[in-house]
Amino acid sequence: MFDTITHLRQNLTRMSFKLMLCGILPLVAASACTERGDITFEQEENFGAIEITIFTNGANLDPDGYIVMVDEGRSEEIEINASLVIGALLVKRYDINLNDVAENCSVGVNPLIVTIVADVTIDGVFVGTCCS
């Protein structure tokens, strides 16, 4: 009997959710409701990009450049005093780190914290200074 009551409760909860989503909020969930009342979630993924620019000054500049890392995952090599576009980033907040910095060099703000916007290329600038 307990299993039957639990099963009925789960079904009523699912039905209530479907009625709420498909019945009360039809404008919001129009694409999520089928004729049978089943709910499907179709999310269009939006992407943007970031253009990273590196300005490095001083003496004994880093000879092998840097590595730009996005959220400790995707990484790209970049030369000193160069630009790099990283595209196909989901719309969200990211930490952009500049790694592989020579011991005699320092970087101002690191990591850069950026929020990607759909169909927009965000500018991100690192400034490095190297000493002899």
N, C-alpha and C positions, 0 to 999 in steps of 0.2 A: 504494500500500500504506500509506504514511504517513497519508493522509487516512482510510482505512478504520480504522486503529488509533485515530486521534484521535476519530473518530465513535463507535467502540465504547466508548472510555474515557469520553466524555461521557455516553453512554447508561447505562453502568454506574454512573457517579457519580449521575445522576438517580435510577436505580432504588434505589441504596443509600440515598439520602436519603429516598425515599418509604418504603422498608421501615423505616428508622429512625423516621421520624416517624409513620407509620401503623401499624406493627407493634409496635414496642417501647414507644412512648409513646401508647397508645390513649386514655388518659384526658385527656391534655393536648391531643391533636390530634383528638379525635373529630369535631368539627364541620369540621375541615379536610380530612378524607379522604372521598372518594366511593367508591362501590362498585367503580369501575374502578381505584381507587388513585391517581387524580389528586388533586393537592393544590390546595385553594382557601384563600385567606386572607380570612376575614371578620372584620373588626375593628369592634367596636361603639365608636363615638366617644363619649366622655364629656365633658360640658361643666359648667362652673361659672361663677361670676360674681365680680366685685369691686365693693364699694361704696366709692367714693372720697369722703372728707370733707375739706373745706378749712377750716381755721381761720386767719383773717388778722386781725392786730391792729396797732396803731400809728397813725401819722398819714399822711395822703395815701394812703389805700388805693388799690390798683390799680383804676382805674375800669372797665376793660373785662374784668376777670376773667382767667381762665387757660385754657390748653389742656392737657388730659390726653392723653398719647400712650402707647399700648400697644405696646411693642417696635418703636418707630419706624415704626409702620404705622397702625393705627386710631387716630383722634383724636376727641375730644369737647370742646366748650366747656363751661366750668363757671364760675359766678359765684363771687365771694369769699364765704366763709362759707356754703357750700352743700354738698350731697351729690349724687352721681351714681352710678347703678348701670350697670356695663358687663357685659352678659351674653353668653352663647354663646361663652365662651372655652374652648378645648380644655384638657384637664388637662395642665399643664406649668408651667414656670417662666417668669415674665415680668418685664421691667423696665417700671415705670410711671413715666413722666416728667411733671413739671409744667413746662410751657413758657409762653412769653409772659408772663414775670414782669417787672413794671415795674422800671426801673433803681434806684428808691429802695426796692425790696423784696428780701427774701431768703427763701429757703425752707430749712428744716432739712434733713432727709434727702431727697435727690433724686438719683437715682431710688429709688423703693421697689422692692424685689425681693420678689416674692410667688410662691407656688406655688399654682396653682388646683387645687382638689379637686372631684371629681365631685359634682354636685347640692348644692354648698355655696356660700354667698356669703361671701367673705373680706372683712374690713375693711381698708382702707388709709387712713391719715391723713397729710395734709400740714399743716404749720404754717408760716405765712408771717408775717413781720414787716416793716412798712413804716416808713420814717423820713421826716421832712420835709426 
